[in-house]
Amino acid sequence: MRLVLVSLIALFTSLVLFIGGNVVLGTLISLRLDLEGVSENLLGIVLAFYSLGFIVGATFCVSIIREVGHIRAFAAFAAIACAATLLHPIWVTPESWALMRFLVGFSIAGLLTVTESWINDRATNETRGTILGFYTIVLYIASALGQVLVGLGDPMGYAMFSLVAILLVLSLVPLALTRSLIPTAPTPTEFLGTKRLLSQAPAGVTGVFVAGVALGGFVSLGPIYALRIGLEVGMLSIYMGVSVACAIVLQWPAGWLSDRIGRIPVLVTLLTLGAVAATGVASFSSQSIWLMFALSGAFYAFSSSMYPVGIALANDQLPNDQLVAASAALLRIYGVGTMLGPLLGAYFMGVFDESALFLFIAATMLIGSVAVQFIFREGDEVPLEDQVEFAVVSPASSPVIVELDPRNEEYEEHATGEPAEWDLADKMEMLVIDAEAVIEDSSDEDELEEQEPSATPESDNIEAKSDAATEKKPEIEVEFDEEGIPIVKLYRDEDEDEES
């Protein structure tokens, strides 16, 4: 297992860099829009475009990766995100920022899809559960570190946007230098119908949706709330970082408890306690900064734990062969929640004051708790012995990583990925460049000979070299051994062949 994780160091390094940069950008934009005096309604719309772009990207990025390959797709997505980031301080209008939030959301979904596809390709049936848990921890740590980095600069300047661009560009380096074989292309993800999910697992859908509203609202508008109650940017970044880091605290305890007392009681408890914590943040933050930190951390811990419990509850209602499709559909439902969180949260902040953000979230969680307990409980409650195994999953991911879920009995270990044709072509070019150069030089000499009417011994020699080079132009054949390792054969003539 340790060797498997070591082999994934490059992937996790890239993951930390682009997730950290993306988190810095999200908080930076929220603060900048508020400092620029943008209205709350317009601010919520701009911030919601990120989630829209992420949903679209998670749906269509697989097709792009299958067309051009993992490394080239990763480079393209990182380049788009980097360019959009650098455009923010140049083109400061709500409309342009909404477009750029969409592009960044789309690109981050693509980067996650490439990374998770690579991780999926390296996992085995014995290691996939551990890798999935480690992946979730890395995501939350990267997100927390990204929040802390916001305090390094002024949101009104351009330096922080440049820092984000640097992190995004650096995320290319580990994958570009990796010596691992290219993984097999990800298969297009099937999404289970929303109506079917609502009819078969309404409680699980409720938990996932409410988690999206709560987490989306807090991540997008929490920095603005902290800024308006008097926190400086440096302290604000620590506040957000500590809150996000608390997500790790309850993930495994909530799962362990749901395996023993049932999903419904645990989900109802998380929803209720989350509503209490959110109300506490709105009521006591102005009185004590330590109380604000503690209550916000508790709120984020409860909210982030609702997602995996909701996923597990929904999976209890469905056949195992639909787990991946159901989880992908639930991820999209979560995305809709992350759009509505900043939209409605910003609206209520404009109508009332900044504390309305947490009161709105508390009301949403309380409604969800009542619905799960009194409306959906009877139909969705499953005996403990019939529950599937709980697994920690992060909502900040693409549908590709769902295949690693230990509950997925349809999981098949991926064969060693074969380099795609474009990757082989790059390697072939290095092998035959001398022959090609000789042919090109010979062609140039032939043109010069045609321009000169008189033939010379030198031109005869050039022509002879050209013919010899043409005859010796190697033919290339690529085969793969049983382990998927490419064997490149260069045939220079009928009697000579070289392998590399």
BELHU-V261649 format. One record per backbone hydrogen bond with DSSP energy under -0.5 kcal/mol. NH is the residue of the N-H (numbers start at 0). CO is the residue of the C=O. Records with the same first field share a line. If there is no record, write none. Layout:
NH=CO  CO
This chain:
4=0
5=1
6=2
7=3  4
8=5
11=7
12=8
13=9
14=10
15=11
16=12
17=13
18=14
19=15
20=16
21=17
22=18
23=19
24=20
25=21
26=22
27=23
28=24
29=25
30=26
31=27
32=28
33=29
34=30
35=31
36=33
37=32
42=38
43=39
44=40
45=41
46=42
47=43
48=44  45
49=46
50=46
51=47
52=48
53=49
54=50
55=51
56=52
57=53
58=54
59=55
60=56
62=59
63=59
64=60
65=61
66=62
67=63
68=64
72=68
73=69
74=70
75=71
76=72
77=73
78=74
79=75
80=76
81=77
82=78
83=79
84=80
85=81
86=82
87=83  84
89=86
90=86
91=89
92=90
96=92
97=93
98=94
99=95
100=96
101=97
102=98
103=99
104=100
105=101
106=102
107=103
108=104
109=105
110=106
111=107
112=108
113=109
114=110
115=111
116=112
117=113
118=114
119=115
120=116
121=117  118
122=118
127=123
130=126
131=127
132=128
133=129
134=130
135=131
136=132
137=133
138=134
139=135
140=136
141=137
142=138
143=139
144=140
145=141
146=142
147=143
148=144
149=145  146
150=147
151=148
152=149
154=152
156=153
161=157
162=158
163=159
164=160
165=161
166=162
167=163
168=164
169=165
170=166
171=168
172=169
173=169
174=170
175=171
176=172
177=174
191=189  324
196=192
197=193
198=194
199=195
200=196
204=200
205=201
206=202
207=203
208=204
209=205
210=206
211=207
212=208
213=209
214=210
215=211
216=212
217=213
218=214
219=215
220=216
221=217
224=220
225=221
226=222
227=223
228=224
229=226
230=225
235=231
236=232
237=233
238=234
239=235
240=236
241=237
242=238
243=239
244=240
245=241
246=243
247=244
248=245
249=245
250=246
251=247
253=249
254=250
255=251
256=252
257=253
258=254
259=255  256
260=256
261=256  257
265=261
266=262
267=263
268=264
269=265
270=266
271=267
272=268
273=269
274=270
275=271
276=272
277=273
278=274
279=275
280=276
281=277
282=278
283=279
284=280
286=283
287=283
291=287
292=288
293=289
294=290
295=291
296=292
297=293
298=294
299=295
300=296
301=297
302=298
303=299
304=300
305=301  302
306=302
307=303
308=304
309=305
310=306
311=307
312=308
313=309
314=310
315=311
316=312  313
317=314
321=318
322=319
325=321
326=322
327=323
328=324
329=325
330=326
331=327
332=328
333=329
334=330
335=331
336=332
337=333
338=334
339=335
340=336
341=337
342=338
343=339
344=339  340
345=341
346=342
347=343
348=344
349=345
350=346
351=347
355=352
356=353
358=354
359=355
360=356
361=357
362=358
363=359
364=360
365=361
366=362
367=363
368=364
369=365
370=366
371=367
372=368
373=369
374=370
375=370
376=371
379=375
380=376
385=382
386=382  383
396=394
400=397
401=398
402=399
403=400
404=401
407=404
408=406
410=407
423=419
424=420
425=421
426=422
427=423
428=424
429=425
430=426
431=427
432=428
435=431
436=432
437=433
438=434
439=435
440=436
441=437
442=438
443=439
444=440
445=441
446=442
447=443
448=444
449=445
450=446
451=447
452=450
459=455
460=456
461=457
462=458
463=459
464=460
465=461
466=462
467=463
468=464
469=465
470=466
471=467
472=469
474=490
476=488
478=486
480=484
483=480
486=478
487=485
488=476  486
489=497
490=474  488
491=489  495
492=495
497=489
499=487
